[in-house]
Amino acid sequence: MKKAFTFFEIVVVIVVIGIMAAFVAPKFGRDDLRLAADQIATHIRYTQHLAMIDDKYDPGNANWYRGRWQIYFNTFEGKQTYTIFSDQPKYSGNPDAKEIAKNPSNSSQYLTIGHSGISGIKPTPELDLTTKYNIEAIELSCGRSNNSRIFFDELGRPYAGNQKDKALSYMYDEMPLKEQCNITLTHKNRSTCTINVEPETGYVTIKEDCGSN
């Protein structure tokens, strides 16, 4: 004779499933702001890695430091985005197709979604932070007004630069950061998240209460 489940057993199973769902369900929730912050933090570290394995020092070129690897935040076609590149040999401050880093997760893509004057390369869609993660604004505070880029030397030390001031002395600072650099992301729901880059070490952290949900 087969035994049937009692009503009590069925209730217990339902309760257990409900408890498990309560723990598992949040993991499936999409937190755009945190995902964007995690991606940017990873790419800042990757920029530092590129700088440390690709020393740009050239004793015959007084402007050699301007070619260091950098992560450059900008707005492209109304979208918040960034590009990772090594600016040389013209040091224009703008990325050219041959200067942009490849996506380490997909070597057919480049770490940009585009920039004026760039063509013929396959972009990385995830770098369109507005479309992918609903990011409406990015603000850098690195000890100077209107910061738009962070670059690293061969020791991994971070520097800051300002694209809005066209003078090269401001676009590429020769001195390492003296204070923490803060990158604040603003989600379309007005919640914010801050990524911190420490002076000297370039150590990257994300503020603990970061999240858009």
C-alpha positions as CSV (number, residue, x, y, z in Angstrom):
1,M,0.0,0.0,0.0
2,K,1.5,3.4,-1.0
3,K,1.7,6.1,1.6
4,A,0.3,9.5,0.7
5,F,1.7,12.8,1.9
6,T,-0.2,14.2,4.9
7,F,-1.5,17.7,4.9
8,F,1.2,18.6,7.5
9,E,4.0,17.3,5.3
10,I,2.8,19.3,2.3
11,V,2.6,22.5,4.4
12,V,6.2,21.9,5.7
13,V,7.5,21.4,2.1
14,I,5.7,24.7,1.0
15,V,7.2,26.6,3.9
16,V,10.7,25.2,3.2
17,I,10.4,26.2,-0.5
18,G,9.2,29.7,0.6
19,I,12.2,30.2,2.8
20,M,14.6,29.0,0.1
21,A,13.0,31.4,-2.4
22,A,13.4,34.3,0.0
23,F,17.2,33.8,0.1
24,V,17.6,33.0,-3.6
25,A,15.3,35.5,-5.2
26,P,17.3,38.6,-4.3
27,K,20.3,37.2,-6.2
28,F,18.2,37.3,-9.4
29,G,17.3,40.9,-8.8
30,R,19.2,43.3,-11.1
31,D,21.0,46.1,-9.4
32,D,22.1,48.3,-12.3
33,L,24.0,50.7,-10.1
34,R,26.1,48.1,-8.4
35,L,26.7,46.2,-11.7
36,A,28.0,49.4,-13.3
37,A,30.2,50.2,-10.3
38,D,31.7,46.7,-10.3
39,Q,32.4,46.9,-14.1
40,I,34.1,50.3,-13.8
41,A,36.2,49.2,-10.8
42,T,37.3,46.1,-12.8
43,H,38.3,48.3,-15.7
44,I,40.2,50.8,-13.6
45,R,42.2,47.9,-12.2
46,Y,42.7,46.6,-15.8
47,T,44.0,50.1,-16.8
48,Q,46.4,50.0,-14.0
49,H,47.6,46.5,-15.1
50,L,48.2,47.7,-18.6
51,A,50.3,50.7,-17.4
52,M,52.4,48.5,-15.2
53,I,53.3,46.0,-18.0
54,D,53.8,48.7,-20.6
55,D,56.2,51.3,-19.3
56,K,56.0,54.4,-21.6
57,Y,59.2,56.1,-20.3
58,D,61.3,57.6,-23.2
59,P,64.3,59.7,-22.2
60,G,64.3,61.3,-25.7
61,N,60.7,62.5,-25.4
62,A,59.8,65.2,-22.9
63,N,56.1,64.4,-23.2
64,W,56.4,60.7,-22.9
65,Y,54.3,60.6,-19.7
66,R,51.2,61.7,-21.7
67,G,51.1,58.3,-23.4
68,R,50.4,56.4,-20.2
69,W,47.4,54.1,-20.1
70,Q,44.2,55.9,-19.0
71,I,40.5,55.4,-18.4
72,Y,38.7,58.4,-19.9
73,F,35.1,59.2,-18.9
74,N,32.9,61.1,-21.4
75,T,29.5,61.5,-23.0
76,F,29.1,60.0,-26.5
77,E,25.9,60.6,-28.4
78,G,24.1,61.4,-25.2
79,K,25.4,58.2,-23.4
80,Q,27.6,58.0,-20.3
81,T,30.6,55.9,-21.2
82,Y,34.4,55.6,-20.9
83,T,37.3,54.5,-23.0
84,I,40.6,52.8,-22.0
85,F,43.5,53.9,-24.2
86,S,47.1,55.0,-24.4
87,D,47.3,58.5,-26.0
88,Q,50.2,58.6,-28.4
89,P,52.0,59.9,-30.4
90,K,50.0,63.2,-30.9
91,Y,48.8,63.4,-27.2
92,S,45.6,65.0,-28.4
93,G,43.6,63.8,-25.4
94,N,41.2,62.0,-27.6
95,P,41.4,58.2,-28.3
96,D,42.3,57.0,-31.8
97,A,41.3,53.6,-33.1
98,K,44.9,52.2,-32.8
99,E,45.3,53.5,-29.2
100,I,42.3,51.7,-27.6
101,A,42.8,48.6,-25.4
102,K,41.2,45.4,-26.5
103,N,38.5,43.8,-24.3
104,P,40.2,41.1,-22.3
105,S,37.0,39.1,-22.2
106,N,36.4,39.3,-25.9
107,S,39.5,40.1,-28.1
108,S,37.4,41.1,-31.1
109,Q,36.0,44.1,-29.1
110,Y,37.7,47.3,-28.0
111,L,37.1,49.0,-24.7
112,T,35.0,51.9,-26.0
113,I,31.6,52.4,-27.4
114,G,32.9,55.1,-29.7
115,H,34.4,58.6,-30.0
116,S,34.5,61.3,-32.6
117,G,36.9,60.3,-35.4
118,I,36.9,56.6,-34.5
119,S,35.7,54.0,-37.0
120,G,36.5,50.5,-38.1
121,I,36.6,48.8,-34.7
122,K,34.1,46.7,-32.8
123,P,33.0,48.4,-29.5
124,T,32.1,46.8,-26.2
125,P,28.4,47.4,-25.7
126,E,28.6,47.2,-21.9
127,L,30.6,50.4,-21.8
128,D,27.3,52.3,-22.8
129,L,26.4,52.8,-19.2
130,T,23.2,54.6,-19.9
131,T,21.7,51.9,-22.1
132,K,23.1,49.0,-20.2
133,Y,22.8,50.2,-16.6
134,N,20.6,53.3,-16.6
135,I,23.4,55.6,-15.5
136,E,22.6,59.2,-16.1
137,A,25.7,61.0,-14.8
138,I,29.3,60.3,-13.9
139,E,31.3,62.8,-11.8
140,L,35.0,62.6,-11.0
141,S,36.5,64.4,-8.0
142,C,40.3,63.9,-8.0
143,G,41.6,67.2,-6.4
144,R,41.0,69.3,-9.5
145,S,37.8,70.6,-11.1
146,N,36.3,69.0,-14.2
147,N,38.3,65.8,-13.9
148,S,37.5,63.3,-16.7
149,R,40.3,60.8,-16.7
150,I,42.5,58.7,-14.5
151,F,45.8,57.3,-15.7
152,F,48.6,55.2,-14.2
153,D,52.4,55.0,-14.3
154,E,54.6,52.0,-14.5
155,L,54.4,51.6,-10.7
156,G,50.6,51.6,-10.7
157,R,50.3,55.1,-9.2
158,P,47.2,57.0,-10.3
159,Y,47.1,60.5,-11.8
160,A,44.2,62.7,-12.9
161,G,43.5,64.8,-15.9
162,N,41.0,67.3,-17.3
163,Q,39.7,67.1,-20.8
164,K,37.7,70.3,-20.6
165,D,40.8,72.4,-20.2
166,K,42.6,72.0,-23.5
167,A,46.0,73.0,-22.0
168,L,48.1,69.8,-22.0
169,S,49.5,70.6,-18.6
170,Y,45.9,70.2,-17.2
171,M,45.0,67.3,-19.5
172,Y,47.9,65.3,-18.2
173,D,49.1,66.0,-14.7
174,E,52.8,65.1,-14.1
175,M,52.3,64.5,-10.4
176,P,50.6,61.5,-8.8
177,L,47.4,61.9,-6.9
178,K,47.8,63.4,-3.4
179,E,44.3,62.5,-2.2
180,Q,41.6,60.0,-2.9
181,C,39.8,60.2,-6.2
182,N,36.1,59.7,-6.1
183,I,33.9,58.6,-9.1
184,T,30.2,59.1,-8.4
185,L,27.6,57.3,-10.6
186,T,24.0,58.6,-10.6
187,H,21.3,56.2,-11.6
188,K,18.1,57.3,-13.4
189,N,16.2,56.8,-10.1
190,R,18.6,59.4,-8.5
191,S,20.4,56.9,-6.3
192,T,24.2,57.1,-6.4
193,C,27.3,55.0,-5.9
194,T,30.9,56.1,-5.3
195,I,34.0,54.3,-6.5
196,N,37.2,55.3,-4.7
197,V,40.8,55.2,-6.1
198,E,43.5,55.7,-3.5
199,P,46.6,57.8,-4.0
200,E,50.0,56.1,-4.4
201,T,48.6,52.5,-4.6
202,G,45.7,53.0,-7.0
203,Y,43.7,50.6,-4.8
204,V,40.0,50.6,-5.9
205,T,37.0,50.2,-3.6
206,I,33.3,50.7,-3.9
207,K,31.2,52.4,-1.2
208,E,29.4,49.7,0.9
209,D,25.9,51.2,0.6
210,C,26.1,51.3,-3.2
211,G,22.9,50.1,-4.9
212,S,19.9,51.3,-6.9
213,N,17.3,49.0,-5.6
